[in-house]
Amino acid sequence: MTDTITSPEGVSFYPTGELEVRNKYIVGQVVDEGNKQFFLKAVKERDNPAVQADLQNEVHWNQVISPQVDEDYWSIPEVVTHAPDYKWAVFEYVSGAQPREEEIENWVPVVTGIAMALGRVPLGRTGSDLTKWYQGRLGRFDSVTGSSYFDEADRKAVDSLINGGSIVSRIRAGVIHGDLNLKNLILANSDDWHTYLIDGEFGTLPGKPEWDKPRYHDIAYFYHLLRCQYHRPDLAEGFLQTCWLNVEQRFDTSAEDFMAEFNLSVLERTISMMSHFIINLAEGKVVDDERRTVAEPYVETIHSALEILTKP
Protein backbone atom coordinates (compact mmCIF):
# COMPACT_ATOMS: atom_id res chain seq x y z
CA MET A 1 0.00 0.00 0.00
CA THR A 2 1.08 3.61 -0.50
CA ASP A 3 2.17 5.92 2.28
CA THR A 4 -0.97 8.01 1.82
CA ILE A 5 -4.61 6.99 1.58
CA THR A 6 -7.17 9.36 0.13
CA SER A 7 -10.82 8.86 1.02
CA PRO A 8 -13.69 9.03 -1.47
CA GLU A 9 -14.44 12.44 0.07
CA GLY A 10 -10.96 13.66 -0.94
CA VAL A 11 -9.42 13.68 2.55
CA SER A 12 -5.85 12.31 2.70
CA PHE A 13 -4.52 10.30 5.65
CA TYR A 14 -0.82 9.96 6.44
CA PRO A 15 0.82 7.31 8.69
CA THR A 16 2.32 8.71 11.89
CA GLY A 17 4.95 5.94 11.89
CA GLU A 18 5.51 2.43 10.65
CA LEU A 19 2.26 0.61 10.00
CA GLU A 20 2.04 -2.82 11.59
CA VAL A 21 1.36 -6.04 9.71
CA ARG A 22 -1.09 -7.99 11.84
CA ASN A 23 -2.41 -11.30 10.55
CA LYS A 24 -4.58 -10.40 7.54
CA TYR A 25 -4.49 -6.61 8.00
CA ILE A 26 -2.09 -3.69 8.00
CA VAL A 27 -2.98 -1.37 10.86
CA GLY A 28 -1.73 1.77 12.50
CA GLN A 29 -2.28 5.43 13.35
CA VAL A 30 -2.78 7.96 10.59
CA VAL A 31 -3.41 11.71 10.60
CA ASP A 32 -5.29 14.05 8.25
CA GLU A 33 -4.14 17.44 6.99
CA GLY A 34 -5.17 18.96 10.29
CA ASN A 35 -3.01 16.46 12.21
CA LYS A 36 -6.05 14.82 13.80
CA GLN A 37 -5.42 11.15 14.64
CA PHE A 38 -7.34 8.18 13.25
CA PHE A 39 -6.88 4.42 13.05
CA LEU A 40 -6.31 2.72 9.68
CA LYS A 41 -7.16 -0.90 8.95
CA ALA A 42 -6.19 -2.14 5.47
CA VAL A 43 -6.43 -5.56 3.86
CA LYS A 44 -2.89 -6.97 3.68
CA GLU A 45 -3.44 -8.95 0.47
CA ARG A 46 -5.14 -6.22 -1.49
CA ASP A 47 -7.17 -8.55 -3.72
CA ASN A 48 -8.44 -10.95 -1.05
CA PRO A 49 -12.24 -10.86 -1.33
CA ALA A 50 -12.75 -12.91 1.86
CA VAL A 51 -10.84 -10.40 4.00
CA GLN A 52 -12.53 -7.50 2.20
CA ALA A 53 -15.86 -9.07 3.15
CA ASP A 54 -14.73 -9.27 6.79
CA LEU A 55 -13.73 -5.60 6.79
CA GLN A 56 -17.00 -4.66 5.08
CA ASN A 57 -18.89 -6.51 7.78
CA GLU A 58 -16.91 -4.72 10.51
CA VAL A 59 -17.67 -1.32 8.96
CA HIS A 60 -21.36 -2.11 8.64
CA TRP A 61 -21.51 -3.68 12.12
CA ASN A 62 -20.00 -0.57 13.72
CA GLN A 63 -22.33 1.73 11.78
CA VAL A 64 -25.51 -0.25 12.51
CA ILE A 65 -24.92 -1.38 16.08
CA SER A 66 -23.26 1.69 17.58
CA PRO A 67 -26.37 3.95 17.48
CA GLN A 68 -28.46 1.18 19.07
CA VAL A 69 -26.22 0.76 22.10
CA ASP A 70 -26.92 3.43 24.69
CA GLU A 71 -24.47 2.62 27.45
CA ASP A 72 -22.40 4.94 29.63
CA TYR A 73 -19.49 2.57 30.15
CA TRP A 74 -18.71 1.26 26.66
CA SER A 75 -18.96 2.14 23.00
CA ILE A 76 -17.86 1.14 19.50
CA PRO A 77 -15.33 3.16 17.44
CA GLU A 78 -16.92 5.43 14.83
CA VAL A 79 -16.28 4.64 11.16
CA VAL A 80 -14.82 7.79 9.58
CA THR A 81 -14.53 6.62 5.96
CA HIS A 82 -13.69 3.56 3.88
CA ALA A 83 -12.72 2.50 0.37
CA PRO A 84 -15.68 1.68 -1.88
CA ASP A 85 -14.32 -1.88 -2.25
CA TYR A 86 -13.51 -2.15 1.49
CA LYS A 87 -9.79 -2.68 0.97
CA TRP A 88 -9.27 -0.23 3.82
CA ALA A 89 -11.24 1.68 6.43
CA VAL A 90 -10.45 4.57 8.75
CA PHE A 91 -11.87 4.52 12.28
CA GLU A 92 -12.01 6.87 15.23
CA TYR A 93 -8.68 6.67 17.06
CA VAL A 94 -9.04 5.25 20.55
CA SER A 95 -6.23 5.91 23.00
CA GLY A 96 -6.05 3.54 25.91
CA ALA A 97 -4.78 0.27 27.30
CA GLN A 98 -5.85 -3.29 26.64
CA PRO A 99 -6.89 -5.30 29.69
CA ARG A 100 -4.22 -7.25 31.52
CA GLU A 101 -4.99 -10.85 32.30
CA GLU A 102 -3.96 -10.33 35.93
CA GLU A 103 -7.01 -8.06 36.22
CA ILE A 104 -9.43 -10.47 34.56
CA GLU A 105 -11.74 -10.56 37.61
CA ASN A 106 -12.41 -6.85 37.01
CA TRP A 107 -13.20 -7.44 33.34
CA VAL A 108 -15.71 -10.26 33.68
CA PRO A 109 -18.52 -7.83 34.67
CA VAL A 110 -17.58 -5.56 31.74
CA VAL A 111 -17.76 -8.44 29.26
CA THR A 112 -21.05 -9.56 30.80
CA GLY A 113 -22.55 -6.10 30.38
CA ILE A 114 -21.40 -5.78 26.77
CA ALA A 115 -22.71 -9.24 25.82
CA MET A 116 -26.09 -8.54 27.43
CA ALA A 117 -26.36 -5.10 25.82
CA LEU A 118 -25.71 -6.57 22.38
CA GLY A 119 -28.26 -9.29 23.12
CA ARG A 120 -30.91 -6.60 23.57
CA VAL A 121 -30.36 -5.17 20.07
CA PRO A 122 -33.27 -6.41 17.94
CA LEU A 123 -32.32 -8.68 15.06
CA GLY A 124 -35.09 -7.11 13.04
CA ARG A 125 -36.09 -10.33 11.32
CA THR A 126 -36.67 -14.01 11.95
CA GLY A 127 -33.30 -15.67 12.44
CA SER A 128 -32.07 -18.11 9.82
CA ASP A 129 -31.98 -21.85 10.48
CA LEU A 130 -28.57 -22.53 12.04
CA THR A 131 -28.74 -26.32 11.59
CA LYS A 132 -26.24 -26.51 8.71
CA TRP A 133 -23.84 -24.18 10.51
CA TYR A 134 -23.90 -26.31 13.65
CA GLN A 135 -23.59 -29.54 11.66
CA GLY A 136 -20.44 -28.31 9.97
CA ARG A 137 -18.88 -26.98 13.15
CA LEU A 138 -19.69 -29.97 15.36
CA GLY A 139 -18.59 -32.35 12.60
CA ARG A 140 -15.01 -31.37 13.42
CA PHE A 141 -15.27 -33.58 16.48
CA ASP A 142 -14.67 -36.67 14.31
CA SER A 143 -10.97 -35.82 14.13
CA VAL A 144 -10.42 -36.57 17.84
CA THR A 145 -12.71 -39.60 18.21
CA GLY A 146 -10.69 -42.62 19.29
CA SER A 147 -8.06 -40.58 21.10
CA SER A 148 -7.23 -41.26 24.72
CA TYR A 149 -9.67 -38.49 25.68
CA PHE A 150 -12.78 -39.27 23.62
CA ASP A 151 -14.39 -42.55 22.66
CA GLU A 152 -17.12 -43.86 20.39
CA ALA A 153 -19.80 -42.98 22.95
CA ASP A 154 -18.71 -39.34 22.79
CA ARG A 155 -18.87 -39.37 19.00
CA LYS A 156 -22.37 -40.88 19.08
CA ALA A 157 -23.46 -38.19 21.54
CA VAL A 158 -22.25 -35.46 19.19
CA ASP A 159 -23.85 -37.22 16.22
CA SER A 160 -27.16 -37.41 18.07
CA LEU A 161 -27.10 -33.64 18.54
CA ILE A 162 -26.28 -33.06 14.88
CA ASN A 163 -28.84 -35.50 13.50
CA GLY A 164 -31.53 -35.33 16.17
CA GLY A 165 -32.31 -31.72 15.35
CA SER A 166 -34.53 -31.09 18.37
CA ILE A 167 -32.06 -28.69 20.01
CA VAL A 168 -30.15 -27.51 16.95
CA SER A 169 -33.14 -26.56 14.83
CA ARG A 170 -34.72 -24.31 17.45
CA ILE A 171 -31.64 -22.20 18.20
CA ARG A 172 -32.26 -18.56 17.40
CA ALA A 173 -29.78 -16.16 15.81
CA GLY A 174 -28.96 -12.92 17.57
CA VAL A 175 -26.87 -9.77 17.32
CA ILE A 176 -23.36 -10.55 18.57
CA HIS A 177 -19.78 -9.32 18.26
CA GLY A 178 -18.40 -12.75 17.35
CA ASP A 179 -14.97 -12.40 18.98
CA LEU A 180 -15.64 -11.02 22.44
CA ASN A 181 -12.44 -11.32 24.45
CA LEU A 182 -9.90 -9.19 26.31
CA LYS A 183 -7.73 -8.44 23.26
CA ASN A 184 -10.68 -6.69 21.60
CA LEU A 185 -11.30 -4.31 24.49
CA ILE A 186 -9.58 -0.97 25.06
CA LEU A 187 -9.91 0.89 28.34
CA ALA A 188 -10.08 4.52 27.21
CA ASN A 189 -10.59 6.12 30.61
CA SER A 190 -9.53 4.32 33.78
CA ASP A 191 -11.46 6.79 35.96
CA ASP A 192 -14.89 5.75 34.69
CA TRP A 193 -13.94 2.42 33.10
CA HIS A 194 -15.19 3.55 29.70
CA THR A 195 -14.31 0.73 27.31
CA TYR A 196 -14.25 0.45 23.53
CA LEU A 197 -15.15 -2.79 21.79
CA ILE A 198 -13.13 -3.19 18.58
CA ASP A 199 -12.80 -5.65 15.67
CA GLY A 200 -16.43 -6.48 14.97
CA GLU A 201 -15.66 -8.24 11.67
CA PHE A 202 -17.42 -11.44 12.78
CA GLY A 203 -20.44 -9.66 14.20
CA THR A 204 -23.97 -10.43 13.10
CA LEU A 205 -26.26 -7.81 11.66
CA PRO A 206 -29.95 -7.23 11.14
CA GLY A 207 -30.77 -8.07 7.54
CA LYS A 208 -27.65 -10.15 6.86
CA PRO A 209 -28.59 -13.79 7.41
CA GLU A 210 -25.35 -15.03 5.81
CA TRP A 211 -23.58 -13.80 8.97
CA ASP A 212 -25.96 -15.52 11.39
CA LYS A 213 -24.58 -16.86 14.65
CA PRO A 214 -26.44 -18.20 17.70
CA ARG A 215 -27.55 -15.48 20.11
CA TYR A 216 -25.46 -16.79 23.04
CA HIS A 217 -22.30 -17.15 20.94
CA ASP A 218 -20.49 -14.26 22.68
CA ILE A 219 -21.02 -15.52 26.21
CA ALA A 220 -20.25 -19.11 25.15
CA TYR A 221 -16.97 -17.96 23.60
CA PHE A 222 -15.90 -16.00 26.68
CA TYR A 223 -16.93 -18.90 28.94
CA HIS A 224 -14.75 -21.20 26.80
CA LEU A 225 -11.82 -18.78 27.13
CA LEU A 226 -12.19 -18.56 30.90
CA ARG A 227 -12.06 -22.34 31.18
CA CYS A 228 -9.66 -23.37 28.43
CA GLN A 229 -7.27 -20.44 28.01
CA TYR A 230 -7.27 -18.69 31.38
CA HIS A 231 -7.87 -21.89 33.39
CA ARG A 232 -10.39 -20.12 35.64
CA PRO A 233 -13.41 -22.43 35.98
CA ASP A 234 -14.49 -20.48 39.06
CA LEU A 235 -14.79 -17.28 37.05
CA ALA A 236 -16.45 -19.18 34.20
CA GLU A 237 -19.24 -20.49 36.43
CA GLY A 238 -19.80 -17.11 38.05
CA PHE A 239 -19.91 -15.49 34.61
CA LEU A 240 -22.48 -18.06 33.44
CA GLN A 241 -24.72 -17.51 36.46
CA THR A 242 -24.65 -13.73 36.03
CA CYS A 243 -25.48 -14.07 32.33
CA TRP A 244 -28.43 -16.31 33.12
CA LEU A 245 -29.78 -13.83 35.67
CA ASN A 246 -29.62 -11.13 32.99
CA VAL A 247 -31.28 -13.35 30.40
CA GLU A 248 -33.99 -14.37 32.88
CA GLN A 249 -34.84 -10.74 33.58
CA ARG A 250 -34.83 -9.52 29.97
CA PHE A 251 -35.67 -12.43 27.66
CA ASP A 252 -38.61 -14.76 27.31
CA THR A 253 -36.81 -18.08 27.79
CA SER A 254 -36.68 -20.85 30.37
CA ALA A 255 -33.59 -21.94 32.30
CA GLU A 256 -33.71 -25.30 30.52
CA ASP A 257 -33.80 -23.74 27.06
CA PHE A 258 -31.07 -21.26 27.98
CA MET A 259 -28.76 -24.03 29.22
CA ALA A 260 -29.41 -26.10 26.10
CA GLU A 261 -28.63 -23.18 23.77
CA PHE A 262 -25.67 -22.02 25.81
CA ASN A 263 -24.04 -25.45 26.11
CA LEU A 264 -24.53 -26.21 22.43
CA SER A 265 -22.64 -23.00 21.65
CA VAL A 266 -19.96 -23.84 24.24
CA LEU A 267 -19.57 -27.25 22.61
CA GLU A 268 -19.27 -25.64 19.16
CA ARG A 269 -16.73 -23.07 20.38
CA THR A 270 -14.56 -25.65 22.14
CA ILE A 271 -14.58 -28.07 19.22
CA SER A 272 -13.91 -25.24 16.77
CA MET A 273 -10.91 -24.07 18.81
CA MET A 274 -9.32 -27.53 18.87
CA SER A 275 -6.71 -26.49 16.29
CA HIS A 276 -5.11 -25.07 19.45
CA PHE A 277 -5.72 -28.34 21.26
CA ILE A 278 -2.61 -30.45 21.79
CA ILE A 279 -4.26 -33.69 20.64
CA ASN A 280 -5.57 -32.07 17.45
CA LEU A 281 -2.99 -29.39 16.73
CA ALA A 282 -3.12 -28.26 13.12
CA GLU A 283 -0.02 -29.12 11.12
CA GLY A 284 2.54 -26.34 11.24
CA LYS A 285 0.62 -24.42 13.91
CA VAL A 286 2.56 -23.02 16.84
CA VAL A 287 0.73 -22.32 20.08
CA ASP A 288 2.19 -19.27 21.80
CA ASP A 289 0.28 -19.84 25.04
CA GLU A 290 1.35 -23.01 26.86
CA ARG A 291 -1.98 -23.25 28.64
CA ARG A 292 -3.58 -23.89 25.27
CA THR A 293 -1.64 -27.15 25.09
CA VAL A 294 -3.17 -28.53 28.28
CA ALA A 295 -5.83 -31.08 27.34
CA GLU A 296 -7.90 -31.30 30.51
CA PRO A 297 -9.89 -28.03 30.29
CA TYR A 298 -10.97 -28.84 26.73
CA VAL A 299 -11.93 -32.38 27.64
CA GLU A 300 -13.81 -31.34 30.77
CA THR A 301 -15.67 -28.57 28.94
CA ILE A 302 -16.74 -30.87 26.10
CA HIS A 303 -17.83 -33.66 28.43
CA SER A 304 -19.71 -31.25 30.68
CA ALA A 305 -21.59 -29.77 27.72
CA LEU A 306 -22.41 -33.22 26.30
CA GLU A 307 -23.69 -34.39 29.67
CA ILE A 308 -26.13 -31.49 29.88
CA LEU A 309 -27.20 -31.70 26.25
CA THR A 310 -27.83 -35.45 26.17
CA LYS A 311 -29.45 -36.02 29.55
CA PRO A 312 -32.94 -37.57 29.28
PyMOL commands that set and color helices and strands:
alter all, ss='L'
color gray80, all
select helices_A, chain A and resi 49-68+101-119+131-144+152-164+168-170+182-184+209-211+217-228+233-250+255-272+274-276+278-280+290-293+295-310
alter helices_A, ss='H'
color red, helices_A
select strands_A, chain A and resi 5-6+12-15+20-22+25-31+37-43+74-75+79-82+88-92+185-189+194-197
alter strands_A, ss='S'
color yellow, strands_A
deselect
rebuild
show_as cartoon
